[in-house]
Amino acid sequence: MTALTWFLRFIIFAFLVVFAVQNTAPVTLNLVLDYQWQTPLVILLLVFFAGGAILGVLSLVGVVFRQRRELSRLRRAAGQAEPAAPVLPDVPPPQ
């Protein structure tokens, strides 16, 4: 299974390298106040992908904290301060 995982990682990495090499043409991004940013297309795509990923993670932060507060409130209401520890069976020591 590990060899298959590394093979898939290599295939994805090779695809991304070929994609980056083929998309090196310079593009110009026109921003506000006549500001222009000229960079290779692959860099521009990477910047916008990373920005979208960061915004996606930030949009989930509020939901995660809200769910943690709710879970804490429900545990207090049920009289449990901590999750119950699993009960282990009594095993006699080896002789």
C-alpha positions in Angstrom: 0.0 0.0 0.0 2.9 2.4 0.8 4.4 1.8 -2.7 1.0 2.6 -4.3 0.7 5.8 -2.2 4.2 7.0 -3.2 3.5 6.1 -6.9 0.3 8.3 -6.8 2.2 11.1 -5.1 4.9 10.9 -7.8 2.3 11.0 -10.6 0.6 14.1 -9.1 4.0 15.8 -8.6 5.0 15.1 -12.2 1.7 16.4 -13.4 2.2 19.6 -11.5 5.8 20.1 -12.7 4.7 19.7 -16.3 1.8 22.1 -15.7 4.1 24.7 -14.2 6.7 24.4 -17.0 4.1 24.8 -19.7 2.5 27.8 -18.1 5.4 30.2 -17.7 4.0 32.9 -20.1 3.9 36.3 -18.5 0.5 37.7 -17.8 -0.5 41.1 -16.6 -3.0 41.6 -13.8 -4.6 45.1 -13.8 -5.5 46.2 -10.3 -6.9 49.4 -8.9 -5.3 52.8 -9.4 -3.6 51.7 -12.6 -1.4 49.3 -10.7 -0.2 46.4 -12.8 1.3 43.1 -11.7 3.2 41.1 -14.3 4.1 37.6 -13.4 4.2 34.1 -14.9 0.8 32.5 -15.2 1.6 29.5 -12.9 2.7 31.9 -10.0 -0.6 33.9 -10.4 -2.6 30.6 -10.3 -0.7 29.5 -7.2 -1.3 32.8 -5.4 -5.0 32.7 -6.1 -5.3 29.0 -5.2 -3.5 29.6 -1.8 -5.7 32.6 -1.2 -8.8 30.6 -1.8 -7.6 27.8 0.4 -6.9 30.2 3.2 -10.3 31.9 2.9 -12.0 28.4 2.9 -10.2 27.5 6.2 -11.0 30.8 7.8 -14.7 30.4 6.9 -14.8 27.2 8.9 -13.1 28.5 12.0 -16.3 30.1 13.4 -18.3 26.9 12.8 -15.7 24.8 14.6 -15.6 27.0 17.7 -19.4 27.2 17.8 -19.6 23.4 17.7 -17.0 23.1 20.5 -18.9 25.6 22.7 -22.1 23.6 22.1 -20.5 20.3 22.9 -19.0 21.7 26.1 -22.4 23.1 27.1 -24.1 19.8 26.4 -21.4 17.9 28.4 -21.9 20.2 31.4 -25.6 19.8 31.1 -25.2 16.0 31.2 -22.9 16.2 34.2 -19.7 15.2 32.5 -16.7 17.4 32.8 -14.6 15.2 30.6 -15.4 12.4 28.2 -15.6 9.1 30.0 -12.5 7.0 30.0 -12.9 3.6 28.5 -13.3 0.8 31.1 -10.6 -1.8 30.7 -11.2 -5.4 31.8 -9.3 -6.7 34.9 -6.5 -9.0 33.6 -4.5 -10.9 36.2 -0.8 -10.4 36.0 1.2 -13.2 34.3 2.8 -15.8 36.6 
